[in-house]
Amino acid sequence: MKVYTTDKIRNVVILGHGGAGKTSLVEAMAYLGGITSRLGNVTEGNTISDYDKEEIKRKFSINMTMVPVIWGDTKVNVLDTPGYFDFVGEAEEAAAAADAAVIVVSGKSGVEVGTQKAWDLCEKYKLPRMFFVTNMDVDNASYREVVEKLTDLYGKKIAPIHLPIRENEKFVGYVNVVKKAGRRWVDRGNKVECEIPEYSMEYLEKYRESLLEAVAETSEEFMDRYFSGDEFSVAEIMMALTANVDDGTIVPVAMGSSVNVQGVANLLDDIVQYFPSPDKRSVNGINTKTNEIFEANYDFSKAKSALIFKTIVDPFIGKYSLIKVCSGVIKNDDTLYNIDKDTEEKLNKLYIFEGSKPVEVPELHAGDIGAIGKLAKARTGDTLSTKAAPIRYGRIEVSTPYTYKRYKAVNKGDEDKISQALTKMMHEDLTMKAVNDAENHQSLIYGMGDQHIDIIQSKLNTKYKIEIELDKPKVAFRETIRKKADVEAKYKKQSGGHGQYGHVKMRFEPSGDLETAYVFDQEVVGGAVPKNYFPAVEKGVQEAVQKGPLAAYPVVGVKAVLYDGSYHPVDSSEMAFKTASVQAFKKGFMEASPVLLEPIASMKVTVPDKYTGDVMGDLNKRRGRVLGMNPDHKGNQVIEADIPMTEVYGYSTTLRSMTGGSGDFSYEFARYEQAPSDVQAKEVAERASKVNTNEE
């Protein structure tokens, strides 16, 4: 592929609600750009950007995909992203690499939760943006309703630049608001001039007036001309629009039909016209040698540097590091230094991706997006530069996964293979985590939701030929005591030769410190138990607290005091005193009012105002204690609550269904609290078989 200079590059992320038509739009763009000779279809599983087996099977995007569309003399790097919230990490990585965004809204479904989340993502990365209303060929699609809803949400900055023309309820053309002219489709993507229908005049005047107002505000000269009744030329309006779109004060709304390739060529024209090339954006790193700020700003004349914003690890196509060149020109025989891993690697080949197909390129200029194959140690978020000017950029922020499930290998002996495969998958997907929970003897997978975890399970099977089963995770309860107990225990065993003899009298009471398992002390007088056996008695306590006598959970907050006992000069041994100590502990613990402690999480739930009642009702059902509510000044309430960890399982699914996907939550472990008697009784009954065995 031809090499493109920075001013001839546009990096555009396609965002929107799941099912709004993002992948179909990218397919139409690829078709017009000549990458494909026929239009693929999501239903048929033959689109350029949904090429993963899981995507084809499930008929929605899971991974971010890059499709470079050549439009005139410009290369538009289109980043197609999933709309479903379980795969938000892919959209976050793409937004971090993009310079502008197209938010896709279905004319049929209208503005949805994912539309607003896409807007918020653009706000986070300060991305210029425009809306594209798709599915305009569908009978009940309403462009006007979408525009009105967007205006309600985001105010005067919403500027429709098209109006639909319909005849006999068919979508046949559009009115260009800027040029005040009608256009009719004649075949795929082509159009001819036509009259503006009478019914469009009212909205044309309304939309054009708000557009001219916005243009007037770009300079004092324009403002004076506007008020004196001067007409702006089309060139002046387009120039002002370009400036306003760039700084986010105007957000154009365009429309079309991806399946009929209507309006898609216009969209590509608008992307080239209104969206900034990378050199109009800024990016700064730190020169770690001088500790000075390095203003890269996508300048091709500065030292080479690039940020790895995504990693692809696939057993079939290998490993690729997707990069955005932040400065300089990177060539395929360069040696680059990875500051984060302190390694230098010689590049083998440079690529750009057309969906799943890597295409070799000799060089990538500042601002371009491409891929490097087989960088052994590189990970997402690492910076590549030269050793002479070692640069580091900020790492990409992605959402934290809070949904988790326990997993086990279906086939014994697959544990190592699973661990290796999950490590590779974690390089690719920063929103998943595999955790070994040694305390509960379980392995956990964390993801953004149940569907995310199901797809991880499915990918292990299809890509790595490994099967795992998923289950509800165990929660780490604790055991402690509330009262004092005074007990004695004697371990006596006669057999041929030496016998065994250990005798202890001990007191057990709460230590007041739930952070430590036990405190051991001794008050023995007169040598009733010789000093050399004290460590053995403590060892018995140390062993006993690992698996409490109530429900086989670890014990915390116990003070054990050895105050008396007896010994046998021949038969006593460390083993005998340790055994006696274990027996005393079990007996004393059960006599000292034992209780279960459950872990409590501190949770924050962010939901639109209208859902607060439902969410608080559900938290109460989950034994949560609502501590307070604060507005976030974006129309949401942040509910703070304490909730038992056992009740967190499955919460993401419930919250999504309650709030239509608009609610978010986060939590962290806070402390242990005494479990209610019904919870304790249930746990004790369920764990009865484990108390006297080594089961987990």
URBEL-V714026 format. One record per residue. RES is the residue in one small letter. BURIAL is # if it has 24 or more other ideal C-beta (glycine too) atoms within 12 Angstrom, else .. Layout:
BEGIN
[[RES;BURIAL] [RES;BURIAL]]
END
This chain:
BEGIN
[[m;#] [k;.] [v;#] [y;#] [t;#] [t;#] [d;.] [k;#] [i;#] [r;#] [n;#] [v;#] [v;#] [i;#] [l;#] [g;#] [h;#] [g;#] [g;#] [a;#] [g;#] [k;#] [t;#] [s;#] [l;#] [v;#] [e;#] [a;#] [m;#] [a;#] [y;#] [l;#] [g;#] [g;.] [i;#] [t;#] [s;.] [r;.] [l;#] [g;#] [n;.] [v;#] [t;.] [e;.] [g;.] [n;.] [t;#] [i;#] [s;#] [d;#] [y;#] [d;#] [k;.] [e;#] [e;#] [i;#] [k;.] [r;#] [k;.] [f;#] [s;#] [i;#] [n;#] [m;#] [t;#] [m;#] [v;#] [p;#] [v;#] [i;#] [w;#] [g;.] [d;.] [t;#] [k;#] [v;#] [n;#] [v;#] [l;#] [d;#] [t;#] [p;#] [g;#] [y;#] [f;#] [d;#] [f;#] [v;#] [g;#] [e;#] [a;#] [e;#] [e;#] [a;#] [a;#] [a;#] [a;#] [a;#] [d;#] [a;#] [a;#] [v;#] [i;#] [v;#] [v;#] [s;#] [g;#] [k;#] [s;#] [g;#] [v;#] [e;#] [v;#] [g;#] [t;#] [q;#] [k;#] [a;#] [w;#] [d;#] [l;#] [c;#] [e;.] [k;.] [y;#] [k;.] [l;#] [p;#] [r;#] [m;#] [f;#] [f;#] [v;#] [t;#] [n;#] [m;#] [d;#] [v;#] [d;.] [n;.] [a;#] [s;#] [y;#] [r;#] [e;.] [v;#] [v;#] [e;.] [k;#] [l;#] [t;.] [d;.] [l;#] [y;#] [g;.] [k;.] [k;#] [i;#] [a;#] [p;#] [i;#] [h;#] [l;#] [p;#] [i;#] [r;#] [e;.] [n;.] [e;.] [k;.] [f;#] [v;#] [g;#] [y;#] [v;#] [n;#] [v;#] [v;#] [k;#] [k;#] [a;#] [g;#] [r;#] [r;#] [w;#] [v;.] [d;.] [r;.] [g;#] [n;.] [k;#] [v;.] [e;.] [c;.] [e;.] [i;#] [p;.] [e;.] [y;.] [s;#] [m;.] [e;.] [y;#] [l;#] [e;.] [k;.] [y;#] [r;#] [e;.] [s;#] [l;#] [l;#] [e;#] [a;#] [v;#] [a;#] [e;#] [t;#] [s;.] [e;.] [e;.] [f;#] [m;.] [d;.] [r;.] [y;#] [f;.] [s;.] [g;.] [d;.] [e;.] [f;#] [s;.] [v;.] [a;.] [e;#] [i;#] [m;#] [m;.] [a;#] [l;#] [t;#] [a;#] [n;#] [v;#] [d;#] [d;#] [g;#] [t;#] [i;#] [v;#] [p;#] [v;#] [a;#] [m;#] [g;#] [s;#] [s;#] [v;#] [n;#] [v;#] [q;#] [g;#] [v;#] [a;#] [n;#] [l;#] [l;#] [d;#] [d;#] [i;#] [v;#] [q;#] [y;#] [f;#] [p;#] [s;#] [p;#] [d;#] [k;#] [r;#] [s;.] [v;#] [n;.] [g;#] [i;.] [n;#] [t;#] [k;.] [t;.] [n;.] [e;.] [i;.] [f;#] [e;.] [a;#] [n;#] [y;#] [d;#] [f;#] [s;.] [k;#] [a;#] [k;#] [s;#] [a;#] [l;#] [i;#] [f;#] [k;#] [t;#] [i;#] [v;#] [d;#] [p;.] [f;.] [i;.] [g;.] [k;#] [y;#] [s;#] [l;#] [i;#] [k;#] [v;#] [c;#] [s;#] [g;#] [v;#] [i;#] [k;#] [n;#] [d;.] [d;#] [t;.] [l;#] [y;#] [n;#] [i;#] [d;#] [k;.] [d;.] [t;.] [e;.] [e;#] [k;.] [l;#] [n;#] [k;#] [l;#] [y;#] [i;#] [f;#] [e;#] [g;#] [s;#] [k;.] [p;#] [v;.] [e;.] [v;#] [p;.] [e;#] [l;#] [h;#] [a;#] [g;#] [d;#] [i;#] [g;#] [a;#] [i;#] [g;#] [k;.] [l;#] [a;.] [k;.] [a;#] [r;#] [t;#] [g;#] [d;#] [t;#] [l;#] [s;#] [t;#] [k;.] [a;.] [a;#] [p;#] [i;#] [r;#] [y;#] [g;.] [r;.] [i;#] [e;.] [v;#] [s;#] [t;#] [p;#] [y;#] [t;#] [y;#] [k;#] [r;#] [y;#] [k;#] [a;#] [v;.] [n;.] [k;.] [g;.] [d;#] [e;.] [d;.] [k;#] [i;#] [s;.] [q;.] [a;#] [l;#] [t;.] [k;#] [m;#] [m;#] [h;#] [e;#] [d;#] [l;#] [t;#] [m;#] [k;#] [a;#] [v;.] [n;.] [d;.] [a;.] [e;.] [n;#] [h;.] [q;#] [s;#] [l;#] [i;#] [y;#] [g;#] [m;#] [g;#] [d;#] [q;#] [h;#] [i;#] [d;#] [i;#] [i;#] [q;#] [s;#] [k;#] [l;#] [n;#] [t;.] [k;#] [y;#] [k;.] [i;#] [e;.] [i;#] [e;.] [l;#] [d;.] [k;.] [p;#] [k;#] [v;#] [a;#] [f;#] [r;#] [e;#] [t;#] [i;#] [r;.] [k;.] [k;.] [a;#] [d;.] [v;#] [e;#] [a;#] [k;#] [y;#] [k;.] [k;.] [q;.] [s;.] [g;.] [g;.] [h;.] [g;.] [q;#] [y;#] [g;#] [h;#] [v;#] [k;#] [m;#] [r;#] [f;#] [e;#] [p;#] [s;#] [g;.] [d;.] [l;#] [e;.] [t;.] [a;#] [y;#] [v;#] [f;#] [d;.] [q;#] [e;.] [v;#] [v;.] [g;.] [g;.] [a;.] [v;#] [p;#] [k;.] [n;.] [y;#] [f;#] [p;.] [a;#] [v;#] [e;#] [k;#] [g;#] [v;#] [q;#] [e;#] [a;#] [v;#] [q;#] [k;#] [g;#] [p;#] [l;#] [a;#] [a;#] [y;#] [p;#] [v;#] [v;#] [g;#] [v;#] [k;#] [a;#] [v;#] [l;#] [y;#] [d;#] [g;#] [s;#] [y;#] [h;#] [p;.] [v;.] [d;.] [s;#] [s;#] [e;#] [m;#] [a;#] [f;#] [k;#] [t;#] [a;#] [s;#] [v;#] [q;#] [a;#] [f;#] [k;#] [k;#] [g;#] [f;#] [m;#] [e;#] [a;#] [s;.] [p;#] [v;#] [l;#] [l;#] [e;#] [p;#] [i;#] [a;#] [s;#] [m;#] [k;#] [v;#] [t;#] [v;#] [p;#] [d;.] [k;.] [y;#] [t;#] [g;.] [d;#] [v;#] [m;#] [g;.] [d;#] [l;#] [n;.] [k;.] [r;#] [r;#] [g;#] [r;.] [v;#] [l;.] [g;.] [m;.] [n;.] [p;.] [d;.] [h;.] [k;.] [g;.] [n;#] [q;#] [v;#] [i;#] [e;#] [a;#] [d;#] [i;#] [p;#] [m;#] [t;#] [e;#] [v;#] [y;#] [g;.] [y;#] [s;#] [t;#] [t;#] [l;#] [r;#] [s;.] [m;#] [t;#] [g;.] [g;#] [s;#] [g;#] [d;#] [f;#] [s;#] [y;#] [e;.] [f;.] [a;.] [r;.] [y;#] [e;#] [q;#] [a;#] [p;.] [s;.] [d;.] [v;#] [q;#] [a;.] [k;.] [e;#] [v;#] [a;.] [e;.] [r;#] [a;.] [s;.] [k;#] [v;#] [n;.] [t;.] [n;.] [e;.] [e;.]]
END
